[in-house]
Amino acid sequence: MPGKSQIADRIAARGATKVSALAAVEAVLDEITSALAAGERVTLTGFGTFEAAGRAARTARNPRTGETLEVAATTVARFHPGAGLRARVAAGAGEPLGTVADLGSLQGLAAVEPAPEPTVAPPTLTAKPTAAPKAKATAKTKATAKATPKAKAKAEAKKAEVKKRADAAKKADAKKRADAKKAQAKAKKKSGKGHTKKK
């Protein structure tokens, strides 16, 4: 009677790696289980339908002792085989199955593969590459630290210049408005005097 591991072995025998096949089997079963737990119905065309069904509370009898037991209401998983599955089971073993592509190429399944064991490199090889980036990083940090006060001063000077220009523009605008008001007042005064003379 095959279990998950044996099914994975059979899939691996058809062209996939054992780890990828096992990951694929696990992923499919997890998805079906999650869907059923959420009360969803899972239909795999040709294979069958999985569904969660409620079972009412009932009174059962222990076959050995004959004692009656109260069984609480629960939800159970049910499977209804599809037409394709029924036909295949009725026909028997049939032709051998074809090869499958490596399932590790499927997104997310390759990540399940165990990481390769770390290889111990000679001390001379590991010391040189690690020392160089550290030194570079330190130099870069120092350069950034040196550049920071200059950059700050530059930014502050720029801010001050922008503020100065804005203030100057505001003053010029205010002066323009004041001059315009004065000119208007003068023009009004003149026009008022002219009217009085005519009278």
C-alpha positions as CSV (number, residue, x, y, z in Angstrom):
1,M,0.0,0.0,0.0
2,P,1.8,3.2,-1.1
3,G,2.1,6.2,1.1
4,K,3.4,9.8,0.4
5,S,7.0,8.6,0.2
6,Q,6.2,5.7,-2.2
7,I,4.1,8.0,-4.4
8,A,7.0,10.5,-4.5
9,D,9.4,7.5,-5.4
10,R,7.1,6.6,-8.3
11,I,6.9,10.2,-9.6
12,A,10.7,10.4,-9.3
13,A,11.0,7.2,-11.3
14,R,9.2,9.0,-14.1
15,G,11.9,11.7,-14.4
16,A,11.6,14.1,-11.5
17,T,13.9,14.3,-8.5
18,K,12.8,12.6,-5.3
19,V,12.9,15.8,-3.3
20,S,10.9,17.8,-5.9
21,A,8.4,14.9,-6.2
22,L,7.9,14.7,-2.5
23,A,7.5,18.5,-2.2
24,A,4.9,18.5,-5.0
25,V,2.9,15.7,-3.3
26,E,3.1,17.6,0.1
27,A,2.0,20.9,-1.6
28,V,-1.0,19.4,-3.3
29,L,-2.2,17.6,-0.1
30,D,-1.6,20.7,2.0
31,E,-3.7,22.8,-0.4
32,I,-6.6,20.2,-0.4
33,T,-6.5,20.0,3.4
34,S,-6.5,23.8,3.8
35,A,-9.4,24.2,1.4
36,L,-11.4,21.5,3.2
37,A,-10.7,23.1,6.6
38,A,-12.0,26.4,5.3
39,G,-15.2,24.7,4.2
40,E,-14.4,24.8,0.5
41,R,-15.2,22.1,-2.1
42,V,-12.2,20.9,-4.1
43,T,-12.9,19.5,-7.6
44,L,-10.1,17.8,-9.6
45,T,-11.7,17.2,-13.0
46,G,-11.6,13.5,-13.9
47,F,-10.3,12.5,-10.5
48,G,-13.0,13.5,-8.1
49,T,-14.4,15.9,-5.6
50,F,-13.4,16.5,-1.9
51,E,-15.8,18.2,0.4
52,A,-16.3,18.9,4.1
53,A,-19.7,17.6,5.3
54,G,-21.4,18.1,8.6
55,R,-22.3,15.0,10.7
56,A,-25.1,15.5,13.2
57,A,-24.8,14.3,16.8
58,R,-25.8,10.7,17.3
59,T,-26.0,7.7,19.6
60,A,-23.5,4.9,18.8
61,R,-22.9,1.5,20.3
62,N,-19.6,0.0,21.2
63,P,-19.5,-3.3,19.3
64,R,-17.3,-5.1,22.0
65,T,-19.2,-4.1,25.1
66,G,-22.6,-3.1,23.6
67,E,-22.5,0.1,25.6
68,T,-24.2,3.1,24.1
69,L,-22.1,6.3,23.4
70,E,-23.1,9.8,22.6
71,V,-21.2,11.1,19.6
72,A,-21.0,14.9,19.2
73,A,-21.7,16.7,16.0
74,T,-18.6,17.0,13.8
75,T,-17.4,17.9,10.3
76,V,-15.9,15.1,8.1
77,A,-14.1,15.0,4.8
78,R,-15.8,13.2,2.0
79,F,-14.5,12.1,-1.5
80,H,-16.6,11.4,-4.5
81,P,-14.6,9.8,-7.4
82,G,-14.9,11.3,-10.8
83,A,-15.8,9.5,-14.1
84,G,-12.2,9.3,-15.3
85,L,-11.0,7.7,-12.0
86,R,-13.9,5.2,-11.9
87,A,-13.1,4.2,-15.5
88,R,-9.4,3.8,-14.9
89,V,-10.0,1.7,-11.7
90,A,-12.5,-0.5,-13.5
91,A,-10.0,-1.0,-16.4
92,G,-7.2,-2.1,-14.2
93,A,-3.5,-1.2,-14.4
94,G,-3.4,-0.2,-18.1
95,E,-0.4,1.2,-19.8
96,P,2.6,2.5,-17.9
97,L,2.6,6.2,-17.2
98,G,4.8,8.6,-19.2
99,T,7.7,10.7,-17.9
100,V,7.2,14.0,-16.0
101,A,9.2,17.2,-16.2
102,D,11.4,18.0,-13.2
103,L,9.0,19.4,-10.6
104,G,11.8,21.5,-9.1
105,S,11.3,24.0,-11.8
106,L,7.9,24.8,-10.4
107,Q,7.9,28.1,-8.4
108,G,8.3,27.5,-4.7
109,L,9.0,23.7,-4.8
110,A,12.7,24.0,-5.5
111,A,13.0,25.9,-2.2
112,V,12.0,22.8,-0.3
113,E,15.2,21.0,-1.4
114,P,17.8,20.9,1.4
115,A,20.7,23.3,1.2
116,P,23.9,21.6,0.2
117,E,26.4,21.0,3.0
118,P,28.9,23.8,3.4
119,T,32.3,23.0,2.1
120,V,35.3,24.1,4.2
121,A,37.6,26.2,2.0
122,P,41.3,26.5,2.8
123,P,42.0,29.4,5.2
124,T,44.1,31.3,2.7
125,L,41.3,31.4,0.2
126,T,38.6,32.6,2.6
127,A,40.8,35.1,4.4
128,K,41.7,37.2,1.3
129,P,38.2,37.7,-0.2
130,T,36.7,38.5,3.2
131,A,39.4,41.0,4.2
132,A,39.3,43.0,1.0
133,P,35.5,43.8,1.1
134,K,35.8,44.8,4.8
135,A,38.6,47.2,4.1
136,K,36.7,48.7,1.2
137,A,33.6,49.0,3.3
138,T,35.6,50.8,6.1
139,A,37.2,53.2,3.6
140,K,33.8,53.9,2.2
141,T,32.4,54.5,5.6
142,K,35.2,56.9,6.5
143,A,34.7,58.7,3.2
144,T,31.0,59.1,3.9
145,A,31.8,60.3,7.4
146,K,34.2,62.9,6.0
147,A,31.8,64.0,3.3
148,T,28.8,64.3,5.6
149,P,29.8,67.6,7.4
150,K,30.7,69.2,4.0
151,A,27.4,68.0,2.5
152,K,25.5,69.3,5.5
153,A,27.2,72.8,5.2
154,K,26.5,72.9,1.5
155,A,22.8,71.9,2.0
156,E,22.5,74.6,4.7
157,A,24.1,77.2,2.5
158,K,21.7,76.3,-0.3
159,K,18.7,76.5,2.1
160,A,19.9,80.0,3.3
161,E,20.3,81.2,-0.3
162,V,16.8,79.9,-1.2
163,K,15.3,81.6,1.8
164,K,17.2,84.8,1.0
165,R,15.8,84.8,-2.5
166,A,12.3,84.1,-1.3
167,D,12.5,86.9,1.3
168,A,13.8,89.3,-1.4
169,A,11.1,88.3,-3.8
170,K,8.4,88.8,-1.0
171,K,9.8,92.3,-0.2
172,A,9.9,93.3,-3.9
173,D,6.3,92.1,-4.3
174,A,5.2,94.0,-1.2
175,K,6.9,97.1,-2.5
176,K,5.3,96.7,-5.9
177,R,1.9,96.4,-4.3
178,A,2.4,99.4,-2.1
179,D,3.6,101.5,-5.1
180,A,0.6,100.4,-7.1
181,K,-1.7,101.4,-4.2
182,K,0.0,104.8,-3.9
183,A,-0.3,105.4,-7.7
184,Q,-4.0,104.4,-7.5
185,A,-4.6,106.8,-4.6
186,K,-2.9,109.7,-6.5
187,A,-4.9,109.0,-9.6
188,K,-8.1,109.0,-7.6
189,K,-7.2,112.2,-5.9
190,K,-6.4,113.9,-9.2
191,S,-9.7,112.7,-10.8
192,G,-11.6,113.9,-7.7
193,K,-10.0,117.4,-8.0
194,G,-10.9,117.6,-11.7
195,H,-14.5,116.9,-11.0
196,T,-14.8,119.7,-8.4
197,K,-13.3,122.3,-10.8
198,K,-15.8,121.4,-13.5
199,K,-18.6,122.0,-11.0
